[in-house]
Amino acid sequence: MTRKRWVLVAAVLGSGIVFLDSTVVNVALPRIGRDLPRIFLGVLEGQSYVYNAYLLTLSALLILAGALSDVYGRKLMFLSGLVGFGVTSVLCGLAPNLELLVLFRILQGAAGALLVPGSLALITTNFSGEEQGRAFGFWAGASGATTILGPVVGGLLVDTISWRAAFLINVPLVALAAWATWKHVPESRNEEATANFDWLGAGIVFLAVGGLAFGAIYGQQRAWRDPVGYLALAVGVVATVALPFWMMRAKHPLIPLGLFRFRNFTVTNISTLLIYGALYVTFYYLGLFQQGTLGYTAAAAGAGGIPGSLFLIFFSSIFGSMAARFGPRWFMAVGPAIMAAGVLWYTRVPANSVPWRLQPGDPSTYLPTSSWLIDFLPGSIIFGIGLCIMVAPLTTALMTSVPSRNSGVASAINNAVSRVGPQLAGALIFVFLTANFYSFLAAHLPGVDVSSPTFRAQVSPLNTPANAQLAGLVREASTASLHLAMFVGAALLIVGALVNAIGIRNPAVAEAEHEPAPAEAAATGHP
């Protein structure tokens, strides 16, 4: 195997374990809640922290980790992340109580933050041209595979061995990635960087990203009845507003604002916010409807993601290579438009759609029904085709839009946008859709106070009442909210497609028309 192939193996494994761990643990949470003793956390609260502590730390430290990689060496920081992830995976697998598991998950998220932007930076600095596009496509396909395989692998490990195996499975993967990195990945860094690292800027970024992410997640979990969520959002907003002012004043800023002078970099981050916001809204509410309203099992609801994952696995490298050859612009425009068509298919789902599982205990009802084949599968296939066309070219456009010396922080910024932005959008849209759900009920239940805590405790999209007439209304209200969510998701995708069609420039055009002038480049520190 050539050196470049080992570089790709290291990059894919390094980011893959991070994506895998964000999904594989989900299916283990109920068993963790039952098996682990607790000191002060409740069962449901502790399970939530086990999942969210990892994602919050990962999101909050991405930009800092990307900048550290550019300054102190991508190989060094990537290896540090692998070692840290391996050690914390062992600690999670051996955790004696729920509180320590939460602590170890925080540390695991911090280690993972070094791996995601680092993996793309390794590809950027070791591949070029069409070969680079093919590598980005392979990376995107592998990321899709780990996302879909996470719940499957986690379920098998939990059922056959123990929930602890869901963490310990990382160890051999980390070992292979660390060996490949140590033996075959050359060191690279931003040679113009200074040792005077912008730690104050890093703190502001941490407060900005962490505050927004925590506020969105916590507020949504507490149905926006707890002021802590609002306080965290306020901290995040203040830090976000302060960030560019500090970066303009700092002598060696953590985030070089000159990056945003590169048109494709700025446009790609805007479209990422829109497209990943659509992904979050679509799949969150689709899963909520399938499981809460139609009674799908988690596995049946997750089956909708299989076509898209298969397309990513088998075709992402092809589209990545084509984007490198012909330019990413039209792939990034056509892909989200096709995804929007798939999302709009779900707006035809009727309230009486028949789920996979009709009667618990009857094995024959685990087969997909005609309703599933008509109502959900076509939309999933159409969406998956568009996703496959879009993902690798978007990565190619992002990573080729900035000098390779800034590849770590550029990747980290985009990853932070793709994680925090959708959560904020989802939190805002959640409030809107919940209001739509209860407004529908209020219109059909005159004289009933649908805003009362007692009524809402009995009736929600996840809690169907025993009364047959009221249950039917709840089902119709949930379906109406699903349709509205799908329209919102499709609208975000269409806007994202338009942003890419208008804003993205293929490399030959970008180099000729949109490169900074020499004087400007010298002022911003970019060629």
Buried (B, 14 or more C-beta within 10 A) or exposed (E): EEEBEBBBBBBBBBBBBBBBBBBBBBBBBEBBBEEBEBEEBEBEBBBBBBBBBBBBBBBBBBBBBBBBBBBBBBBBBBBBBBBBBBBBBBBBBEBEBBBBBBBBBBBBBBBBBBBBBBBBBBBBBBBEEBBBBBBBBBBBBBBBBBBBBBBBBBBEBBEEEBBBBBBBBBBEBBEBBBBBBEEBBEEBBBEEBEEEBBEEBBBBBBBBBBBBBBBBBBBBBEEBEEEEBEBBBEBBBBBBEEBBEBBEEBEBBBBBBBBBBBBBBBBBBBBBBBBBBBBBBBBBBBBBBBBBBBBBBBBBBBBBBBBBBBBBBEBBBBBBBBBBEBBBBBBBBBBBBBBBBBBBBBBEBEBEBBBBBEEEEEEEBEEBBEBBEBBBBBBBBBBBBBBBBBBBBBBBBBBBBBBBBBBBBBBBBBBBBBBBBBBBBBBBBBEEBBEBBBBBBBEBBEEEEBEEEEBBEBBBBEEBBEEEEBBBBBBBBBBBBBBBBBBBBBBBBBBBBBBBBEBBBBBEEBEEEEBBEEEEBEEBBBE
